[in-house]
Amino acid sequence: MSDDIDRIRSRIDIVQLVGERVSLKRAGKNWKGLCPFHDDKRPSFDVSPETGRYRCWSCGASGDIFNWVMETQRLAFPEALRVLARQAGIELSAQSHRDRGGRERQEEAMASAHTFFRTSLSGDSSAQAYCQMRTLDQSILTSWELGYAPDHGHALATHLKKAGFSLAECKELFLVDEDDSGGFYDKFRGRLMFPIRDERGGLVAFGGRILSDGQPKYINSSDTPLYSKRRVLYGMNRAKEKIA
């Protein structure tokens, strides 16, 4: 699987890929343009052909070619992988994501859940009304990658299962839980969702604030194979450069 990813990275020009959606101009070794993830008034979005990554110095959006496709096309990692493989003219190996390395598979499940939450926020009028009431405008929602967990028992579980992920493994990631009959239901329901990233920017957990008057008001991921509460400080990935 890692061989497929490396081959795709070697064939896809990130400047050309991003340039299909953003007007870029050369600025030294990098390319610069208006950030597509917030209401950018001056060019604060850099694309580096050397590192193969993009970054907005205003809202903090960052990633590689896979993140770009996932965010701009609202796809989970497996779908983004297939899109880029087709673009690169690469035939993927038959190995499914169930057979990939454990951490990589877990990261894909988290990314898929995040895409689901973000899509759900954009399509739910009550969640959008709540954000407006709390003066969370679109630039904030985009900058902090906020999402919404629908107030249904199995919405995320159904999404993850259809995407091919093991719900038993998703339980270990604090995305779903198991009932007495052996079925799975969502851990987060009816909540504004905050992605929690480690200092390197990797998505490792979620926090959820309920939209109604119910309890508990906040639910945060417990420790998982990707996440240790005592080692991760929310927002550090965005603050570390200014701190330095």
Phi, psi and chi 1 to 4 in degrees:
 res  aa     phi    psi   chi1   chi2   chi3   chi4
   1 MET       -  -44.5 -179.3   56.4 -168.2      -
   2 SER   -62.5  -30.7   60.4      -      -      -
   3 ASP   -64.4  -41.7  -69.4  -18.1      -      -
   4 ASP   -60.4  -45.7  -71.8  -21.3      -      -
   5 ILE   -62.2  -45.0  -67.8  173.8      -      -
   6 ASP   -63.7  -39.8  -69.4  -19.4      -      -
   7 ARG   -66.1  -39.7  -74.0 -165.4  -61.8  149.1
   8 ILE   -65.1  -44.7  -68.8  170.3      -      -
   9 ARG   -59.7  -36.5  -77.1 -159.4  176.9  106.8
  10 SER   -72.1  -22.0   68.8      -      -      -
  11 ARG  -101.3  -20.8  -67.3 -166.3 -171.0 -178.4
  12 ILE   -96.6  122.6  -62.9  -67.9      -      -
  13 ASP   -84.0  113.1 -178.5  -12.9      -      -
  14 ILE   -64.1  -31.8 -169.3  170.8      -      -
  15 VAL   -65.4  -44.2  174.1      -      -      -
  16 GLN   -66.0  -41.6 -178.6  177.3   -7.7      -
  17 LEU   -62.1  -51.6  179.0   68.3      -      -
  18 VAL   -67.0  -35.3  173.8      -      -      -
  19 GLY   -64.3  -14.5      -      -      -      -
  20 GLU   -69.8  -21.6  -65.8  173.3   -3.4      -
  21 ARG  -119.0  -21.8  -69.6  176.2  176.3  -98.8
  22 VAL  -125.7  133.9  178.5      -      -      -
  23 SER   -76.0  113.9  178.3      -      -      -
  24 LEU  -111.1  145.6  -62.4  172.7      -      -
  25 LYS  -127.8  143.0  -66.9 -175.8  178.3 -179.8
  26 ARG   -65.5  136.9 -176.5 -179.5  -72.9  -82.9
  27 ALA  -137.8   87.1      -      -      -      -
  28 GLY    70.9 -128.3      -      -      -      -
  29 LYS   -79.1  -19.4  -65.2 -170.5  -62.7 -177.6
  30 ASN  -105.8 -179.2  -64.5  -19.4      -      -
  31 TRP  -123.5  145.8  -66.6   73.9      -      -
  32 LYS  -131.1  147.5 -174.7  176.2  -71.3  -72.6
  33 GLY  -164.4 -176.1      -      -      -      -
  34 LEU   -78.0  133.5  -65.8  174.9      -      -
  35 CYS   -66.8  130.2  178.3      -      -      -
  36 PRO   -82.5   -4.4   32.0  -35.9      -      -
  37 PHE   -99.0   -3.2  -60.0  111.8      -      -
  38 HIS  -154.9  173.3   77.1  -73.4      -      -
  39 ASP   -77.7   80.2 -173.3   17.3      -      -
  40 ASP   -80.2  125.0 -159.3    4.1      -      -
  41 LYS   -93.0  -24.6  -59.1  -59.7 -176.3 -176.7
  42 ARG  -138.2  151.5   57.8  179.5 -177.6  178.0
  43 PRO   -59.6  111.2  -23.6   34.6      -      -
  44 SER  -125.7   13.1   55.8      -      -      -
  45 PHE  -110.1  118.0 -173.6   75.5      -      -
  46 ASP  -109.5  141.9  -78.0  -13.0      -      -
  47 VAL  -125.2  126.3 -179.2      -      -      -
  48 SER  -109.4  111.1  170.0      -      -      -
  49 PRO   -67.7  -22.1   22.9  -31.3      -      -
  50 GLU   -71.0  -44.8 -177.1  176.9  -10.6      -
  51 THR   -94.4  -16.6   64.2      -      -      -
  52 GLY    73.4   29.3      -      -      -      -
  53 ARG  -133.4  158.9  -63.2 -175.1   64.8   82.7
  54 TYR  -118.3  158.0   63.3   85.4      -      -
  55 ARG  -158.4  136.8  177.4  177.3  177.8   81.3
  56 CYS  -101.7  123.1  175.5      -      -      -
  57 TRP   -81.3   -0.7  -62.4   98.8      -      -
  58 SER  -101.6  -55.5  177.9      -      -      -
  59 CYS   -96.6  -13.7   75.3      -      -      -
  60 GLY    91.3   -1.0      -      -      -      -
  61 ALA   -60.1  137.1      -      -      -      -
  62 SER  -158.3  162.8   64.4      -      -      -
  63 GLY   158.4 -170.9      -      -      -      -
  64 ASP  -112.6 -164.0   60.0    7.8      -      -
  65 ILE   -62.8  -32.4   57.6  173.3      -      -
  66 PHE   -71.8  -43.5  -62.8   99.1      -      -
  67 ASN   -60.5  -39.4  -60.7  110.9      -      -
  68 TRP   -60.2  -48.6  175.4 -101.0      -      -
  69 VAL   -66.9  -40.0  171.6      -      -      -
  70 MET   -61.7  -43.0  -70.6  166.4   64.7      -
  71 GLU   -77.2  -42.1  -67.5  -63.5  -32.3      -
  72 THR   -80.2  -25.7   58.4      -      -      -
  73 GLN  -110.3    2.1  -60.4 -173.1   35.1      -
  74 ARG    54.3   55.6  -64.1 -172.6  178.5  -82.9
  75 LEU  -118.1  152.5  -61.6  176.5      -      -
  76 ALA   -77.4  166.5      -      -      -      -
  77 PHE   -57.1  -45.0  179.3   82.6      -      -
  78 PRO   -58.7  -39.9  -24.9   35.3      -      -
  79 GLU   -68.9  -40.9  -70.9   79.9   16.2      -
  80 ALA   -62.4  -37.6      -      -      -      -
  81 LEU   -61.0  -44.1 -179.6   69.0      -      -
  82 ARG   -67.0  -39.9  -71.8 -168.0  -74.9  -88.7
  83 VAL   -60.0  -46.9  166.8      -      -      -
  84 LEU   -72.3  -32.5  -71.9  169.6      -      -
  85 ALA   -63.5  -43.4      -      -      -      -
  86 ARG   -62.4  -41.4  -73.7 -165.2  -61.6  -91.1
  87 GLN   -65.7  -34.0 -172.6  168.7  -26.1      -
  88 ALA   -85.6   -6.4      -      -      -      -
  89 GLY    70.8   34.4      -      -      -      -
  90 ILE  -113.0  132.0  -69.6  173.8      -      -
  91 GLU   -90.3  118.5 -175.8  175.4   -9.3      -
  92 LEU   -69.5  150.9  -66.0  174.3      -      -
  93 SER   -66.5  158.0   61.0      -      -      -
  94 ALA   -72.4  -10.6      -      -      -      -
  95 GLN   -63.9  123.5 -175.6 -178.4   23.9      -
  96 SER   -83.5  166.2   73.4      -      -      -
  97 HIS   -67.9  -12.9   55.0   67.7      -      -
  98 ARG   -68.3  -24.2  -71.1 -169.5 -176.8   92.3
  99 ASP   -98.7    2.0  -60.0  -37.5      -      -
 100 ARG   -78.6  174.8  -63.1  172.5 -161.3  154.4
 101 GLY   -56.7  147.0      -      -      -      -
 102 GLY   -56.5  -49.8      -      -      -      -
 103 ARG   -65.2  -41.5 -175.1  176.0 -179.5   89.7
 104 GLU   -61.4  -42.3 -177.1  179.7   -0.3      -
 105 ARG   -63.8  -40.5 -174.3  172.6   60.6 -112.5
 106 GLN   -66.4  -40.6  -68.5  161.1   -4.2      -
 107 GLU   -63.7  -36.8  -70.2  172.4  -13.9      -
 108 GLU   -65.8  -40.5  -69.5  176.0   14.4      -
 109 ALA   -64.0  -41.2      -      -      -      -
 110 MET   -64.2  -42.9  -67.6  -67.0  -71.7      -
 111 ALA   -64.0  -39.0      -      -      -      -
 112 SER   -64.9  -41.2 -176.0      -      -      -
 113 ALA   -63.5  -41.3      -      -      -      -
 114 HIS   -63.5  -43.7 -171.8 -151.4      -      -
 115 THR   -61.0  -41.0  -61.8      -      -      -
 116 PHE   -61.6  -45.6  172.9   80.1      -      -
 117 PHE   -62.7  -43.7  -69.6  144.0      -      -
 118 ARG   -66.6  -40.7  -63.0 -164.9   70.8 -177.6
 119 THR   -65.0  -38.7  -59.1      -      -      -
 120 SER   -64.9  -36.8  -62.6      -      -      -
 121 LEU   -64.6  -43.9  176.5   58.9      -      -
 122 SER   -67.0  -20.2   66.1      -      -      -
 123 GLY  -107.0    6.9      -      -      -      -
 124 ASP  -118.0  114.3 -169.3  -77.8      -      -
 125 SER   -67.2  -35.9   58.1      -      -      -
 126 SER   -68.0  -38.6   62.3      -      -      -
 127 ALA   -67.4  -39.5      -      -      -      -
 128 GLN   -66.8  -37.8  -67.4  178.0   20.9      -
 129 ALA   -64.3  -39.3      -      -      -      -
 130 TYR   -62.0  -43.8  175.2   84.3      -      -
 131 CYS   -62.1  -40.6  -68.7      -      -      -
 132 GLN   -64.2  -40.5  -67.8  174.3    2.7      -
 133 MET   -62.8  -34.2 -175.7  -94.2  -67.5      -
 134 ARG   -90.9   12.4  -61.1  -59.3  -62.1  -93.2
 135 THR    54.6   39.6   65.6      -      -      -
 136 LEU   -96.8   94.5  -60.1  173.5      -      -
 137 ASP   -79.3  177.9   60.8   25.4      -      -
 138 GLN   -63.0  -34.3 -171.8   57.5   49.7      -
 139 SER   -64.1  -36.8   64.7      -      -      -
 140 ILE   -70.7  -44.3  -66.3  175.0      -      -
 141 LEU   -59.5  -40.7  -61.2  179.9      -      -
 142 THR   -73.0  -45.8  -59.1      -      -      -
 143 SER   -59.7  -42.5  175.1      -      -      -
 144 TRP   -98.1    6.1  -69.6   94.8      -      -
 145 GLU    58.6   38.8  -53.4  175.7  -74.3      -
 146 LEU   -72.4  153.9  -58.3 -169.4      -      -
 147 GLY  -142.2 -169.1      -      -      -      -
 148 TYR  -142.9  132.0  172.6   65.2      -      -
 149 ALA   -96.0  113.1      -      -      -      -
 150 PRO   -55.5  150.6  -24.2   34.4      -      -
 151 ASP   -84.9   55.8 -164.6   12.8      -      -
 152 HIS  -130.2  152.6  -54.0  -63.3      -      -
 153 GLY   -71.3  -27.1      -      -      -      -
 154 HIS  -134.1   19.7  -52.0   89.5      -      -
 155 ALA   -62.8  -51.7      -      -      -      -
 156 LEU   -69.3  -40.7  176.9   61.1      -      -
 157 ALA   -58.5  -41.9      -      -      -      -
 158 THR   -64.5  -43.7  -60.4      -      -      -
 159 HIS   -59.6  -47.9  166.5   80.7      -      -
 160 LEU   -65.9  -39.6  -67.4  169.7      -      -
 161 LYS   -64.9  -42.9 -174.7  175.1 -178.6  179.2
 162 LYS   -64.0  -31.5  -74.3 -177.0  177.6  178.8
 163 ALA   -77.2   -6.2      -      -      -      -
 164 GLY    95.8   11.6      -      -      -      -
 165 PHE   -89.1  149.7  -65.2  102.7      -      -
 166 SER   -75.6  121.2  162.0      -      -      -
 167 LEU   -69.4  -26.5  -66.5 -175.3      -      -
 168 ALA   -64.0  -39.6      -      -      -      -
 169 GLU   -73.4  -34.7 -171.7  162.5   29.0      -
 170 CYS   -65.5  -27.8  -69.6      -      -      -
 171 LYS   -63.1  -38.7  176.8 -177.0  176.4 -178.0
 172 GLU   -64.8  -22.7  -63.6  179.8    6.5      -
 173 LEU   -92.8    4.9  -61.3  174.0      -      -
 174 PHE    65.6   32.3 -155.7   85.1      -      -
 175 LEU   -96.3  -36.7  -63.2  174.5      -      -
 176 VAL  -135.7  168.6  -60.1      -      -      -
 177 ASP  -135.1  168.9 -152.3  -14.0      -      -
 178 GLU  -113.7  135.6 -170.0  172.0    6.0      -
 179 ASP   -92.2 -179.5   59.6   29.4      -      -
 180 ASP   -65.0  -23.7  -66.2  -22.2      -      -
 181 SER   -87.9   -1.7   66.6      -      -      -
 182 GLY    91.9    2.3      -      -      -      -
 183 GLY   -84.1  166.5      -      -      -      -
 184 PHE  -117.8  144.3  -68.6   89.9      -      -
 185 TYR  -135.9  163.5   60.0   90.9      -      -
 186 ASP   -73.1  138.5  -60.4   -9.7      -      -
 187 LYS   -75.6  -33.7  -69.4  -71.3  -70.5 -172.4
 188 PHE  -109.2  125.4  -60.5   96.8      -      -
 189 ARG  -141.7  131.4  -60.0 -175.4  -61.8  -82.4
 190 GLY    62.9   40.1      -      -      -      -
 191 ARG  -132.0  144.7  -65.5  178.1 -179.5  -87.0
 192 LEU   -74.6  127.9 -170.5   65.9      -      -
 193 MET  -106.5  132.7  -62.2  -59.8  -64.9      -
 194 PHE  -114.9  116.2  -62.1   78.3      -      -
 195 PRO   -70.4  140.1   27.2  -34.2      -      -
 196 ILE  -111.9  121.7  -60.4  172.4      -      -
 197 ARG  -114.3  149.2  -64.1 -175.4  178.1  -85.2
 198 ASP   -77.8 -178.8   61.7   21.0      -      -
 199 GLU   -64.9  -19.0   69.4  -80.9    2.3      -
 200 ARG   -91.4   -3.7  -64.8  168.2  -64.1  179.3
 201 GLY    96.1    1.7      -      -      -      -
 202 GLY   -73.9  135.8      -      -      -      -
 203 LEU   -75.3  118.5  177.4   60.7      -      -
 204 VAL  -123.0  -17.3  -66.6      -      -      -
 205 ALA  -164.3  178.4      -      -      -      -
 206 PHE  -138.2  152.2  -70.6  100.8      -      -
 207 GLY  -122.4  144.1      -      -      -      -
 208 GLY  -132.7  129.9      -      -      -      -
 209 ARG  -107.8  122.4 -157.6  -78.6 -172.8 -166.7
 210 ILE   -66.0  142.4 -162.8  166.6      -      -
 211 LEU   -84.5  -24.7  -91.6   58.7      -      -
 212 SER   -93.5 -166.5   65.6      -      -      -
 213 ASP   -92.3   11.1  -65.1  -32.3      -      -
 214 GLY   -71.5  179.8      -      -      -      -
 215 GLN  -129.5  151.7  -66.7  -66.9  -30.0      -
 216 PRO   -72.3  152.0   28.8  -35.4      -      -
 217 LYS   -65.3  -40.6 -176.7  178.1  -69.2 -174.2
 218 TYR  -122.6  141.0  -64.5   95.3      -      -
 219 ILE  -127.8  127.9  -66.8  179.0      -      -
 220 ASN  -119.5  150.1  -64.1  -47.3      -      -
 221 SER   -56.2  139.5  -63.2      -      -      -
 222 SER   -79.0  175.9  -62.5      -      -      -
 223 ASP   -59.3  136.6  -75.3   -1.3      -      -
 224 THR  -134.5  177.9   73.1      -      -      -
 225 PRO   -59.2  -20.8  -28.0   36.7      -      -
 226 LEU  -101.5  -16.3  -62.9  178.1      -      -
 227 TYR  -134.2  130.0  175.9   56.6      -      -
 228 SER  -124.4  116.3  171.9      -      -      -
 229 LYS   -56.9  -37.9  -75.5 -172.3  175.6 -178.1
 230 ARG   -76.6   -8.0   64.5 -173.6 -178.0   88.0
 231 ARG  -109.8   -9.8  -67.0 -173.7  177.4 -177.2
 232 VAL  -117.1  126.1  176.0      -      -      -
 233 LEU  -109.0  121.6 -179.9   62.9      -      -
 234 TYR   -57.0  128.9  179.9   72.4      -      -
 235 GLY    85.5   -2.9      -      -      -      -
 236 MET   -61.4  -34.3  177.2   57.0   73.3      -
 237 ASN   -61.4  -26.6   61.5  -57.0      -      -
 238 ARG   -90.7  -28.8  -60.5 -177.4   55.4  166.7
 239 ALA   -90.0  -18.9      -      -      -      -
 240 LYS   -62.6  -34.6   63.9  179.9 -178.3 -179.5
 241 GLU   -69.4  -41.2  -67.7 -176.0    2.5      -
 242 LYS   -68.5  -36.0  -69.2 -172.8  177.2  180.0
 243 ILE   -62.4  -43.1  -68.9  173.7      -      -
 244 ALA   -64.1      -      -      -      -      -
